[in-house]
């Protein structure tokens, strides 16, 4: 109950959307996406490093990768998050597309907070480009 009260007292996190060009942003089949969130004065707030591997992604499919940083005991409170959408419209062509979503708090976590990084992928891993998926 004490943990529940603490969660209710914490302010809601900021949510940002990075719109990508209509053509998407071409990426290799595997790699690392680095995304840095800056505050209005230009100071970095958080850098996300997201490893991905879509080398087995069939042509004409899409997927997403979600990285979450949780703090506290299980189940944990979402502190940071990034959501990447990837697609393969043609053979051996991979793109980040539509947008990248980020979640971040108004303050840095305390040094003594337990931090856990979790990666989510859809099941099934790939689905047709025209399909709409819950949670995407």
Buried (B, 14 or more C-beta within 10 A) or exposed (E): EEEEEEEEEBEEBEEEEEEBEEEBBEBEBEEEBEBEBEEEEEEEBBEBEBEBEBEEBEEBBBBBBBBBBBBBEEEBBBBBBBBBBBBBBEEEEBBBBBEBBBBBBEEEBEEEEEEEEEEEEBEEEBBEEEEEEEEB
